[in-house]
C-alpha cells in the first residue's frame, strides 16, 4: 500500500506505523532503509528521518543472535 498523501507528516506516520513493522526479511529491511533515505531527500527533515531510523533499528525483526 502506498502513502495516500504528500504531506510529510502523513508519509512519516505511514512509514513508521505501516512499513517498518511489516519488514521481516533482509530485502524488505533494505528497501525500508531506501524509503527512509528517500524521505530525507524529499522532505529535507533530519529530525523526522532520525526518528524513522531509530524506529527501524528498534523494531526490526532482524536481530543478531
PQR file with spaces between the fields and no chain letter, atoms N, CA, C, O and H, PARSE charges and radii, in Angstrom:
ATOM       1  N    UNK     1       0.841   -1.177    0.000 -0.4000 1.5000
ATOM       2  CA   UNK     1       0.000    0.000    0.000 -0.0000 2.0000
ATOM       3  C    UNK     1       0.883    1.235    0.000  0.5500 1.7000
ATOM       4  O    UNK     1       1.884    1.283    0.715 -0.5500 1.4000
ATOM       5  N    UNK     2       0.537    2.195   -0.762 -0.4000 1.5000
ATOM       6  CA   UNK     2       1.321    3.419   -0.865 -0.0000 2.0000
ATOM       7  C    UNK     2       0.752    4.495    0.052  0.5500 1.7000
ATOM       8  O    UNK     2      -0.415    4.457    0.443 -0.5500 1.4000
ATOM       9  H    UNK     2      -0.276    2.157   -1.343  0.4000 1.0000
ATOM      10  N    UNK     3       1.609    5.451    0.381 -0.4000 1.5000
ATOM      11  CA   UNK     3       1.149    6.593    1.154 -0.0000 2.0000
ATOM      12  C    UNK     3       0.117    7.347    0.324  0.5500 1.7000
ATOM      13  O    UNK     3       0.283    7.498   -0.887 -0.5500 1.4000
ATOM      14  H    UNK     3       2.557    5.482    0.064  0.4000 1.0000
ATOM      15  N    UNK     4      -0.935    7.814    0.959 -0.4000 1.5000
ATOM      16  CA   UNK     4      -2.026    8.468    0.231 -0.0000 2.0000
ATOM      17  C    UNK     4      -1.914    9.979    0.244  0.5500 1.7000
ATOM      18  O    UNK     4      -2.800   10.660   -0.272 -0.5500 1.4000
ATOM      19  H    UNK     4      -1.071    7.691    1.942  0.4000 1.0000
ATOM      20  N    UNK     5      -0.875   10.510    0.805 -0.4000 1.5000
ATOM      21  CA   UNK     5      -0.719   11.949    0.938 -0.0000 2.0000
ATOM      22  C    UNK     5       0.724   12.332    0.659  0.5500 1.7000
ATOM      23  O    UNK     5       1.630   11.511    0.799 -0.5500 1.4000
ATOM      24  H    UNK     5      -0.156    9.956    1.224  0.4000 1.0000
ATOM      25  N    UNK     6       0.933   13.568    0.268 -0.4000 1.5000
ATOM      26  CA   UNK     6       2.290   14.068    0.078 -0.0000 2.0000
ATOM      27  C    UNK     6       2.737   14.904    1.279  0.5500 1.7000
ATOM      28  O    UNK     6       3.863   15.399    1.315 -0.5500 1.4000
ATOM      29  H    UNK     6       0.197   14.236    0.154  0.4000 1.0000
ATOM      30  N    UNK     7       1.850   15.056    2.252 -0.4000 1.5000
ATOM      31  CA   UNK     7       2.195   15.766    3.475 -0.0000 2.0000
ATOM      32  C    UNK     7       3.259   14.962    4.218  0.5500 1.7000
ATOM      33  O    UNK     7       3.086   13.766    4.451 -0.5500 1.4000
ATOM      34  H    UNK     7       0.935   14.654    2.223  0.4000 1.0000
ATOM      35  N    UNK     8       4.350   15.613    4.586 -0.4000 1.5000
ATOM      36  CA   UNK     8       5.471   14.865    5.170 -0.0000 2.0000
ATOM      37  C    UNK     8       5.102   14.156    6.465  0.5500 1.7000
ATOM      38  O    UNK     8       5.668   13.106    6.769 -0.5500 1.4000
ATOM      39  H    UNK     8       4.491   16.585    4.396  0.4000 1.0000
ATOM      40  N    UNK     9       4.178   14.697    7.225 -0.4000 1.5000
ATOM      41  CA   UNK     9       3.788   14.040    8.474 -0.0000 2.0000
ATOM      42  C    UNK     9       2.934   12.802    8.208  0.5500 1.7000
ATOM      43  O    UNK     9       3.029   11.810    8.931 -0.5500 1.4000
ATOM      44  H    UNK     9       3.718   15.550    6.978  0.4000 1.0000
ATOM      45  N    UNK    10       2.111   12.864    7.181 -0.4000 1.5000
ATOM      46  CA   UNK    10       1.343   11.679    6.784 -0.0000 2.0000
ATOM      47  C    UNK    10       2.271   10.577    6.285  0.5500 1.7000
ATOM      48  O    UNK    10       2.099    9.406    6.621 -0.5500 1.4000
ATOM      49  H    UNK    10       2.034   13.669    6.593  0.4000 1.0000
ATOM      50  N    UNK    11       3.256   10.969    5.478 -0.4000 1.5000
ATOM      51  CA   UNK    11       4.211    9.991    4.954 -0.0000 2.0000
ATOM      52  C    UNK    11       5.051    9.417    6.095  0.5500 1.7000
ATOM      53  O    UNK    11       5.297    8.212    6.148 -0.5500 1.4000
ATOM      54  H    UNK    11       3.396   11.921    5.205  0.4000 1.0000
ATOM      55  N    UNK    12       5.487   10.288    7.005 -0.4000 1.5000
ATOM      56  CA   UNK    12       6.247    9.844    8.178 -0.0000 2.0000
ATOM      57  C    UNK    12       5.467    8.803    8.974  0.5500 1.7000
ATOM      58  O    UNK    12       6.002    7.749    9.318 -0.5500 1.4000
ATOM      59  H    UNK    12       5.287   11.266    6.962  0.4000 1.0000
ATOM      60  N    UNK    13       4.202    9.100    9.266 -0.4000 1.5000
ATOM      61  CA   UNK    13       3.371    8.170   10.038 -0.0000 2.0000
ATOM      62  C    UNK    13       3.130    6.870    9.283  0.5500 1.7000
ATOM      63  O    UNK    13       3.099    5.799    9.890 -0.5500 1.4000
ATOM      64  H    UNK    13       3.767    9.956    8.986  0.4000 1.0000
ATOM      65  N    UNK    14       2.960    6.950    7.978 -0.4000 1.5000
ATOM      66  CA   UNK    14       2.767    5.740    7.170 -0.0000 2.0000
ATOM      67  C    UNK    14       4.008    4.845    7.245  0.5500 1.7000
ATOM      68  O    UNK    14       3.896    3.636    7.444 -0.5500 1.4000
ATOM      69  H    UNK    14       2.985    7.820    7.485  0.4000 1.0000
ATOM      70  N    UNK    15       5.187    5.446    7.086 -0.4000 1.5000
ATOM      71  CA   UNK    15       6.418    4.657    7.167 -0.0000 2.0000
ATOM      72  C    UNK    15       6.567    4.060    8.564  0.5500 1.7000
ATOM      73  O    UNK    15       6.865    2.875    8.717 -0.5500 1.4000
ATOM      74  H    UNK    15       5.278    6.429    6.924  0.4000 1.0000
ATOM      75  N    UNK    16       6.357    4.896    9.581 -0.4000 1.5000
ATOM      76  CA   UNK    16       6.557    4.465   10.973 -0.0000 2.0000
ATOM      77  C    UNK    16       5.549    3.403   11.415  0.5500 1.7000
ATOM      78  O    UNK    16       5.914    2.429   12.074 -0.5500 1.4000
ATOM      79  H    UNK    16       6.115    5.859    9.457  0.4000 1.0000
ATOM      80  N    UNK    17       4.281    3.598   11.048 -0.4000 1.5000
ATOM      81  CA   UNK    17       3.222    2.728   11.556 -0.0000 2.0000
ATOM      82  C    UNK    17       2.905    1.535   10.665  0.5500 1.7000
ATOM      83  O    UNK    17       2.443    0.504   11.155 -0.5500 1.4000
ATOM      84  H    UNK    17       3.985    4.389   10.513  0.4000 1.0000
ATOM      85  N    UNK    18       3.143    1.657    9.370 -0.4000 1.5000
ATOM      86  CA   UNK    18       2.758    0.595    8.440 -0.0000 2.0000
ATOM      87  C    UNK    18       3.952   -0.140    7.837  0.5500 1.7000
ATOM      88  O    UNK    18       3.981   -1.370    7.812 -0.5500 1.4000
ATOM      89  H    UNK    18       3.518    2.494    8.971  0.4000 1.0000
ATOM      90  N    UNK    19       4.924    0.610    7.356 -0.4000 1.5000
ATOM      91  CA   UNK    19       6.021   -0.014    6.605 -0.0000 2.0000
ATOM      92  C    UNK    19       7.022   -0.697    7.529  0.5500 1.7000
ATOM      93  O    UNK    19       7.304   -1.884    7.369 -0.5500 1.4000
ATOM      94  H    UNK    19       4.900    1.610    7.376  0.4000 1.0000
ATOM      95  N    UNK    20       7.557    0.040    8.485 -0.4000 1.5000
ATOM      96  CA   UNK    20       8.608   -0.506    9.350 -0.0000 2.0000
ATOM      97  C    UNK    20       8.154   -1.779   10.074  0.5500 1.7000
ATOM      98  O    UNK    20       8.893   -2.764   10.071 -0.5500 1.4000
ATOM      99  H    UNK    20       7.328    1.005    8.615  0.4000 1.0000
ATOM     100  N    UNK    21       6.982   -1.795   10.685 -0.4000 1.5000
ATOM     101  CA   UNK    21       6.576   -3.024   11.377 -0.0000 2.0000
ATOM     102  C    UNK    21       6.369   -4.228   10.459  0.5500 1.7000
ATOM     103  O    UNK    21       6.397   -5.370   10.918 -0.5500 1.4000
ATOM     104  H    UNK    21       6.382   -0.995   10.687  0.4000 1.0000
ATOM     105  N    UNK    22       6.161   -3.979    9.167 -0.4000 1.5000
ATOM     106  CA   UNK    22       5.894   -5.088    8.251 -0.0000 2.0000
ATOM     107  C    UNK    22       7.160   -5.709    7.669  0.5500 1.7000
ATOM     108  O    UNK    22       7.076   -6.732    6.990 -0.5500 1.4000
ATOM     109  H    UNK    22       6.138   -3.052    8.794  0.4000 1.0000
ATOM     110  N    UNK    23       8.318   -5.128    7.911 -0.4000 1.5000
ATOM     111  CA   UNK    23       9.571   -5.644    7.343 -0.0000 2.0000
ATOM     112  C    UNK    23      10.064   -6.843    8.150  0.5500 1.7000
ATOM     113  O    UNK    23      10.352   -6.724    9.341 -0.5500 1.4000
ATOM     114  H    UNK    23       8.387   -4.296    8.462  0.4000 1.0000
ATOM     115  N    UNK    24      10.159   -8.005    7.486 -0.4000 1.5000
ATOM     116  CA   UNK    24      10.599   -9.210    8.182 -0.0000 2.0000
ATOM     117  C    UNK    24      11.785   -9.898    7.505  0.5500 1.7000
ATOM     118  O    UNK    24      12.415  -10.767    8.108 -0.5500 1.4000
ATOM     119  H    UNK    24       9.924   -8.102    6.518  0.4000 1.0000
ATOM     120  N    UNK    25      12.096   -9.525    6.269 -0.4000 1.5000
ATOM     121  CA   UNK    25      13.236  -10.141    5.591 -0.0000 2.0000
ATOM     122  C    UNK    25      14.342   -9.097    5.408  0.5500 1.7000
ATOM     123  O    UNK    25      14.111   -7.896    5.548 -0.5500 1.4000
ATOM     124  H    UNK    25      11.585   -8.819    5.779  0.4000 1.0000
ATOM     125  N    UNK    26      15.520   -9.572    5.100 -0.4000 1.5000
ATOM     126  CA   UNK    26      16.643   -8.660    4.863 -0.0000 2.0000
ATOM     127  C    UNK    26      16.338   -7.745    3.681  0.5500 1.7000
ATOM     128  O    UNK    26      16.619   -6.548    3.736 -0.5500 1.4000
ATOM     129  H    UNK    26      15.708  -10.548    4.986  0.4000 1.0000
ATOM     130  N    UNK    27      15.768   -8.298    2.619 -0.4000 1.5000
ATOM     131  CA   UNK    27      15.444   -7.493    1.442 -0.0000 2.0000
ATOM     132  C    UNK    27      14.423   -6.399    1.788  0.5500 1.7000
ATOM     133  O    UNK    27      14.570   -5.255    1.358 -0.5500 1.4000
ATOM     134  H    UNK    27      15.540   -9.270    2.575  0.4000 1.0000
ATOM     135  N    UNK    28      13.408   -6.745    2.551 -0.4000 1.5000
ATOM     136  CA   UNK    28      12.419   -5.747    2.962 -0.0000 2.0000
ATOM     137  C    UNK    28      13.052   -4.670    3.825  0.5500 1.7000
ATOM     138  O    UNK    28      12.721   -3.492    3.689 -0.5500 1.4000
ATOM     139  H    UNK    28      13.289   -7.674    2.901  0.4000 1.0000
ATOM     140  N    UNK    29      13.951   -5.057    4.702 -0.4000 1.5000
ATOM     141  CA   UNK    29      14.624   -4.094    5.560 -0.0000 2.0000
ATOM     142  C    UNK    29      15.492   -3.145    4.738  0.5500 1.7000
ATOM     143  O    UNK    29      15.555   -1.951    5.031 -0.5500 1.4000
ATOM     144  H    UNK    29      14.220   -6.014    4.812  0.4000 1.0000
ATOM     145  N    UNK    30      16.156   -3.667    3.718 -0.4000 1.5000
ATOM     146  CA   UNK    30      16.988   -2.825    2.842 -0.0000 2.0000
ATOM     147  C    UNK    30      16.107   -1.832    2.071  0.5500 1.7000
ATOM     148  O    UNK    30      16.478   -0.670    1.907 -0.5500 1.4000
ATOM     149  H    UNK    30      16.105   -4.637    3.480  0.4000 1.0000
ATOM     150  N    UNK    31      14.960   -2.285    1.608 -0.4000 1.5000
ATOM     151  CA   UNK    31      14.042   -1.403    0.896 -0.0000 2.0000
ATOM     152  C    UNK    31      13.499   -0.338    1.843  0.5500 1.7000
ATOM     153  O    UNK    31      13.332    0.816    1.450 -0.5500 1.4000
ATOM     154  H    UNK    31      14.658   -3.229    1.742  0.4000 1.0000
ATOM     155  N    UNK    32      13.228   -0.716    3.071 -0.4000 1.5000
ATOM     156  CA   UNK    32      12.768    0.244    4.068 -0.0000 2.0000
ATOM     157  C    UNK    32      13.839    1.314    4.317  0.5500 1.7000
ATOM     158  O    UNK    32      13.521    2.498    4.430 -0.5500 1.4000
ATOM     159  H    UNK    32      13.364   -1.654    3.390  0.4000 1.0000
ATOM     160  N    UNK    33      15.096    0.898    4.400 -0.4000 1.5000
ATOM     161  CA   UNK    33      16.190    1.862    4.551 -0.0000 2.0000
ATOM     162  C    UNK    33      16.222    2.838    3.381  0.5500 1.7000
ATOM     163  O    UNK    33      16.436    4.035    3.574 -0.5500 1.4000
ATOM     164  H    UNK    33      15.355   -0.063    4.308  0.4000 1.0000
ATOM     165  N    UNK    34      16.011    2.334    2.177 -0.4000 1.5000
ATOM     166  CA   UNK    34      15.994    3.191    0.992 -0.0000 2.0000
ATOM     167  C    UNK    34      14.798    4.149    1.047  0.5500 1.7000
ATOM     168  O    UNK    34      14.921    5.317    0.679 -0.5500 1.4000
ATOM     169  H    UNK    34      15.837    1.362    2.020  0.4000 1.0000
ATOM     170  N    UNK    35      13.655    3.661    1.502 -0.4000 1.5000
ATOM     171  CA   UNK    35      12.476    4.510    1.639 -0.0000 2.0000
ATOM     172  C    UNK    35      12.735    5.644    2.627  0.5500 1.7000
ATOM     173  O    UNK    35      12.341    6.785    2.386 -0.5500 1.4000
ATOM     174  H    UNK    35      13.555    2.713    1.801  0.4000 1.0000
ATOM     175  N    UNK    36      13.390    5.333    3.725 -0.4000 1.5000
ATOM     176  CA   UNK    36      13.739    6.359    4.717 -0.0000 2.0000
ATOM     177  C    UNK    36      14.714    7.364    4.115  0.5500 1.7000
ATOM     178  O    UNK    36      14.598    8.566    4.356 -0.5500 1.4000
ATOM     179  H    UNK    36      13.710    4.406    3.922  0.4000 1.0000
ATOM     180  N    UNK    37      15.662    6.882    3.342 -0.4000 1.5000
ATOM     181  CA   UNK    37      16.609    7.766    2.660 -0.0000 2.0000
ATOM     182  C    UNK    37      15.880    8.681    1.673  0.5500 1.7000
ATOM     183  O    UNK    37      16.182    9.871    1.581 -0.5500 1.4000
ATOM     184  H    UNK    37      15.756    5.906    3.146  0.4000 1.0000
ATOM     185  N    UNK    38      14.924    8.120    0.944 -0.4000 1.5000
ATOM     186  CA   UNK    38      14.134    8.927    0.010 -0.0000 2.0000
ATOM     187  C    UNK    38      13.311    9.978    0.756  0.5500 1.7000
ATOM     188  O    UNK    38      13.148   11.101    0.279 -0.5500 1.4000
ATOM     189  H    UNK    38      14.679    7.154    1.019  0.4000 1.0000
ATOM     190  N    UNK    39      12.795    9.606    1.926 -0.4000 1.5000
ATOM     191  CA   UNK    39      12.055   10.559    2.754 -0.0000 2.0000
ATOM     192  C    UNK    39      12.955   11.740    3.104  0.5500 1.7000
ATOM     193  O    UNK    39      12.544   12.895    2.995 -0.5500 1.4000
ATOM     194  H    UNK    39      12.928    8.693    2.313  0.4000 1.0000
ATOM     195  N    UNK    40      14.184   11.445    3.525 -0.4000 1.5000
ATOM     196  CA   UNK    40      15.130   12.505    3.892 -0.0000 2.0000
ATOM     197  C    UNK    40      15.430   13.411    2.704  0.5500 1.7000
ATOM     198  O    UNK    40      15.456   14.634    2.841 -0.5500 1.4000
ATOM     199  H    UNK    40      14.518   10.507    3.613  0.4000 1.0000
ATOM     200  N    UNK    41      15.655   12.814    1.546 -0.4000 1.5000
ATOM     201  CA   UNK    41      15.971   13.603    0.354 -0.0000 2.0000
ATOM     202  C    UNK    41      14.779   14.439   -0.105  0.5500 1.7000
ATOM     203  O    UNK    41      14.953   15.567   -0.565 -0.5500 1.4000
ATOM     204  H    UNK    41      15.634   11.821    1.434  0.4000 1.0000
ATOM     205  N    UNK    42      13.591   13.900    0.016 -0.4000 1.5000
ATOM     206  CA   UNK    42      12.395   14.597   -0.451 -0.0000 2.0000
ATOM     207  C    UNK    42      12.004   15.741    0.464  0.5500 1.7000
ATOM     208  O    UNK    42      11.715   16.842   -0.005 -0.5500 1.4000
ATOM     209  H    UNK    42      13.449   12.983    0.390  0.4000 1.0000
ATOM     210  N    UNK    43      11.990   15.488    1.775 -0.4000 1.5000
ATOM     211  CA   UNK    43      11.469   16.474    2.719 -0.0000 2.0000
ATOM     212  C    UNK    43      12.558   17.240    3.464  0.5500 1.7000
ATOM     213  O    UNK    43      12.266   18.236    4.127 -0.5500 1.4000
ATOM     214  H    UNK    43      12.224   14.593    2.156  0.4000 1.0000
ATOM     215  N    UNK    44      13.793   16.795    3.365 -0.4000 1.5000
ATOM     216  CA   UNK    44      14.920   17.501    3.979 -0.0000 2.0000
ATOM     217  C    UNK    44      14.673   17.757    5.473  0.5500 1.7000
ATOM     218  O    UNK    44      15.018   18.818    5.993 -0.5500 1.4000
ATOM     219  H    UNK    44      14.030   15.987    2.826  0.4000 1.0000
ATOM     220  N    UNK    45      14.078   16.779    6.149 -0.4000 1.5000
ATOM     221  CA   UNK    45      13.769   16.896    7.569 -0.0000 2.0000
ATOM     222  C    UNK    45      14.564   15.828    8.321  0.5500 1.7000
ATOM     223  O    UNK    45      14.173   14.663    8.382 -0.5500 1.4000
ATOM     224  H    UNK    45      13.798   15.917    5.727  0.4000 1.0000
ATOM     225  N    UNK    46      15.674   16.253    8.881 -0.4000 1.5000
ATOM     226  CA   UNK    46      16.586   15.303    9.506 -0.0000 2.0000
ATOM     227  C    UNK    46      16.085   14.797   10.858  0.5500 1.7000
ATOM     228  O    UNK    46      16.442   13.694   11.272 -0.5500 1.4000
ATOM     229  H    UNK    46      15.992   17.200    8.831  0.4000 1.0000
ATOM     230  N    UNK    47      15.268   15.582   11.547 -0.4000 1.5000
ATOM     231  CA   UNK    47      14.728   15.126   12.831 -0.0000 2.0000
ATOM     232  C    UNK    47      13.748   13.970   12.629  0.5500 1.7000
ATOM     233  O    UNK    47      13.822   12.960   13.329 -0.5500 1.4000
ATOM     234  H    UNK    47      14.978   16.478   11.211  0.4000 1.0000
ATOM     235  N    UNK    48      12.832   14.119   11.672 -0.4000 1.5000
ATOM     236  CA   UNK    48      11.890   13.030   11.402 -0.0000 2.0000
ATOM     237  C    UNK    48      12.611   11.813   10.829  0.5500 1.7000
ATOM     238  O    UNK    48      12.267   10.674   11.144 -0.5500 1.4000
ATOM     239  H    UNK    48      12.772   14.940   11.103  0.4000 1.0000
ATOM     240  N    UNK    49      13.606   12.060    9.990 -0.4000 1.5000
ATOM     241  CA   UNK    49      14.381   10.954    9.437 -0.0000 2.0000
ATOM     242  C    UNK    49      15.082   10.190   10.553  0.5500 1.7000
ATOM     243  O    UNK    49      15.117    8.960   10.543 -0.5500 1.4000
ATOM     244  H    UNK    49      13.886   12.986    9.734  0.4000 1.0000
ATOM     245  N    UNK    50      15.635   10.916   11.506 -0.4000 1.5000
ATOM     246  CA   UNK    50      16.308   10.279   12.650 -0.0000 2.0000
ATOM     247  C    UNK    50      15.321    9.401   13.425  0.5500 1.7000
ATOM     248  O    UNK    50      15.662    8.288   13.825 -0.5500 1.4000
ATOM     249  H    UNK    50      15.606   11.916   11.514  0.4000 1.0000
ATOM     250  N    UNK    51      14.111    9.897   13.634 -0.4000 1.5000
ATOM     251  CA   UNK    51      13.094    9.098   14.330 -0.0000 2.0000
ATOM     252  C    UNK    51      12.767    7.823   13.567  0.5500 1.7000
ATOM     253  O    UNK    51      12.605    6.759   14.165 -0.5500 1.4000
ATOM     254  H    UNK    51      13.835   10.802   13.309  0.4000 1.0000
ATOM     255  N    UNK    52      12.670    7.933   12.232 -0.4000 1.5000
ATOM     256  CA   UNK    52      12.399    6.741   11.427 -0.0000 2.0000
ATOM     257  C    UNK    52      13.548    5.744   11.514  0.5500 1.7000
ATOM     258  O    UNK    52      13.321    4.539   11.628 -0.5500 1.4000
ATOM     259  H    UNK    52      12.802    8.797   11.747  0.4000 1.0000
ATOM     260  N    UNK    53      14.772    6.238   11.460 -0.4000 1.5000
ATOM     261  CA   UNK    53      15.931    5.344   11.545 -0.0000 2.0000
ATOM     262  C    UNK    53      15.977    4.639   12.895  0.5500 1.7000
ATOM     263  O    UNK    53      16.268    3.445   12.965 -0.5500 1.4000
ATOM     264  H    UNK    53      14.956    7.217   11.368  0.4000 1.0000
ATOM     265  N    UNK    54      15.691    5.368   13.959 -0.4000 1.5000
ATOM     266  CA   UNK    54      15.683    4.754   15.292 -0.0000 2.0000
ATOM     267  C    UNK    54      14.555    3.739   15.415  0.5500 1.7000
ATOM     268  O    UNK    54      14.743    2.658   15.975 -0.5500 1.4000
ATOM     269  H    UNK    54      15.454    6.338   13.902  0.4000 1.0000
ATOM     270  N    UNK    55      13.394    4.084   14.897 -0.4000 1.5000
ATOM     271  CA   UNK    55      12.255    3.160   14.931 -0.0000 2.0000
ATOM     272  C    UNK    55      12.574    1.896   14.150  0.5500 1.7000
ATOM     273  O    UNK    55      12.257    0.789   14.584 -0.5500 1.4000
ATOM     274  H    UNK    55      13.241    4.962   14.442  0.4000 1.0000
ATOM     275  N    UNK    56      13.201    2.069   12.999 -0.4000 1.5000
ATOM     276  CA   UNK    56      13.563    0.924   12.169 -0.0000 2.0000
ATOM     277  C    UNK    56      14.577    0.035   12.889  0.5500 1.7000
ATOM     278  O    UNK    56      14.478   -1.191   12.832 -0.5500 1.4000
ATOM     279  H    UNK    56      13.459    2.968   12.647  0.4000 1.0000
ATOM     280  N    UNK    57      15.536    0.638   13.553 -0.4000 1.5000
ATOM     281  CA   UNK    57      16.546   -0.136   14.281 -0.0000 2.0000
ATOM     282  C    UNK    57      15.931   -0.863   15.480  0.5500 1.7000
ATOM     283  O    UNK    57      16.319   -1.990   15.789 -0.5500 1.4000
ATOM     284  H    UNK    57      15.616    1.633   13.598  0.4000 1.0000
ATOM     285  N    UNK    58      14.979   -0.221   16.149 -0.4000 1.5000
ATOM     286  CA   UNK    58      14.390   -0.796   17.356 -0.0000 2.0000
ATOM     287  C    UNK    58      13.336   -1.857   17.086  0.5500 1.7000
ATOM     288  O    UNK    58      13.135   -2.747   17.912 -0.5500 1.4000
ATOM     289  H    UNK    58      14.664    0.694   15.898  0.4000 1.0000
ATOM     290  N    UNK    59      12.662   -1.779   15.952 -0.4000 1.5000
ATOM     291  CA   UNK    59      11.570   -2.718   15.696 -0.0000 2.0000
ATOM     292  C    UNK    59      11.898   -3.754   14.631  0.5500 1.7000
ATOM     293  O    UNK    59      11.068   -4.605   14.310 -0.5500 1.4000
ATOM     294  H    UNK    59      12.826   -1.056   15.281  0.4000 1.0000
ATOM     295  N    UNK    60      13.085   -3.684   14.094 -0.4000 1.5000
ATOM     296  CA   UNK    60      13.461   -4.630   13.044 -0.0000 2.0000
ATOM     297  C    UNK    60      13.375   -6.051   13.571  0.5500 1.7000
ATOM     298  O    UNK    60      13.873   -6.346   14.657 -0.5500 1.4000
ATOM     299  H    UNK    60      13.759   -2.993   14.355  0.4000 1.0000
ATOM     300  N    UNK    61      12.750   -6.926   12.811 -0.4000 1.5000
ATOM     301  CA   UNK    61      12.677   -8.331   13.163 -0.0000 2.0000
ATOM     302  C    UNK    61      13.987   -9.051   12.881  0.5500 1.7000
ATOM     303  O    UNK    61      14.107  -10.251   13.126 -0.5500 1.4000
ATOM     304  H    UNK    61      12.345   -6.687   11.929  0.4000 1.0000
ATOM     305  N    UNK    62      14.961   -8.326   12.370 -0.4000 1.5000
ATOM     306  CA   UNK    62      16.241   -8.912   12.004 -0.0000 2.0000
ATOM     307  C    UNK    62      17.254   -8.648   13.106  0.5500 1.7000
ATOM     308  O    UNK    62      18.129   -7.794   12.965 -0.5500 1.4000
ATOM     309  H    UNK    62      14.864   -7.351   12.170  0.4000 1.0000
ATOM     310  N    UNK    63      17.136   -9.362   14.166 -0.4000 1.5000
ATOM     311  CA   UNK    63      18.018   -9.193   15.313 -0.0000 2.0000
ATOM     312  C    UNK    63      19.196  -10.165   15.242  0.5500 1.7000
ATOM     313  O    UNK    63      19.048  -11.323   14.852 -0.5500 1.4000
ATOM     314  H    UNK    63      16.425  -10.056   14.280  0.4000 1.0000
ATOM     315  N    UNK    64      20.345   -9.671   15.623 -0.4000 1.5000
ATOM     316  CA   UNK    64      21.510  -10.559   15.712 -0.0000 2.0000
ATOM     317  C    UNK    64      21.338  -11.464   16.935  0.5500 1.7000
ATOM     318  O    UNK    64      20.857  -11.032   17.983 -0.5500 1.4000
ATOM     319  H    UNK    64      20.465   -8.730   15.940  0.4000 1.0000
ATOM     320  N    UNK    65      21.731  -12.697   16.781 -0.4000 1.5000
ATOM     321  CA   UNK    65      21.569  -13.662   17.886 -0.0000 2.0000
ATOM     322  C    UNK    65      22.911  -13.904   18.533  0.5500 1.7000
ATOM     323  O    UNK    65      23.006  -14.681   19.484 -0.5500 1.4000
ATOM     324  H    UNK    65      22.121  -13.048   15.929  0.4000 1.0000
